[in-house]
Amino acid sequence: MEYHWTTKLRLLVFSSHIVRWGLLLALSVLIYGSHAPLITLCKVDKKIPFSSSSCVVLIELAKFIVSLGLLFLRDRHSLHIAVSWKHVVPYAVPALLYAVNNNLVVFMQVHMDPSTFQVLSNLKIASTALLYSAALRKRLNRRQWLSLALLMATGICHTYSSMGTPKQKVDEAIPGTQFHITALGLLLLLVYCIVSGLAAVYTELILKTQRLPLNLQNLFLYFFGIVVNSGAHLASAEVSSGFFDGYSWWVGVIVVTQALNGLLMSVVMKHSSNITRLFVISCSMLVNAVYSVALFNLQLTPLFFVSVFFIAVAIHLYYHV
């Protein structure tokens, strides 16, 4: 009888764990998918009226404040842990890598059109998976590699699906969508994908190898995020305008949701993996399309349903569900 109740208790705990993870991942997908529509809702005369770099600083600051609060509320015992510079300095690396990539995106706009960048940037999935497998020594089988290839196909289908929407062409914020790409553009894109994967995998590596509470690790991570992004904001042309110029309550929603999403992704990388993060991002593309239909009356194309099929098959191949 005791064995019977112990088994039932374990099953209950396991089921509760699965439900919590399901809710966390679903929330991440919804937040990721809402980002582009929220940006569109902020636009004035088809232009973003606020400083994007200042918005990133606020997001990092919000994550830092929440992490600090959670540290005192949930991990107060960790305040007595001896922390040296060797624990703190590694968290500067992801902040610097992401700053490099943000600047690369700007440079690449000169050497390729936005649509080509969106399509080819799906190579980030491959670079992240390769670095994940090498750095964390996680060998992926053929089914899993095939599922990741389907994720890349999903991203390509989603991009072309968006390009095929009439209203999308009307509301295009970036002019000059005629196809063009240079050799330097391809090289920059390759660097961009490698740096993106390296930043993500390195973050997962330090979160998992350091035996520190996640909230304390987040505190280090977001501190450097604030420092690096504040420097990037001060060095940008956007600093000529006021920090909060063009802000609306929609921008506030973006700050809150993206800060929450960053915190959720740190949980995913600490307790799951970057591969799970890739699936979240891919699923969010579909949610993004649904939001766009609801908010902007955009029409779904057949490629959207192809993307849904690819995602379903990819999840089945990777997670055997």
Secondary structure, 3 states (H helix, E strand, C coil): CHHHHHHHHHHHHHHHHHHHHHHHHHHHHHHHHHHHHHHHHHCECCECCCCHHHHHHHHHHHHHHHHHHHHHHHCHHHHHCCCCHHHHHHHHHHHHHHHHHHHHHHHHHHHECHHHHHHHCCHHHHHHHHHHHHHCCCCCCHHHHHHHHHHHHHHHHHHHHHHCCHHHHHCCCCCCCCCCECHHHHHHHHHHHHHHHHHHHHHHHHHHHCCCCHHHHHHHHHHHHHHHHHHHHHHCHHHHCCCCCCCCHHHHHHHHHHHHHHHHHHHHHHHCCHHHHHHHHHHHHHHHHHHHHHHHCCCCCHHHHHHHHHHHHHHHHHHCC
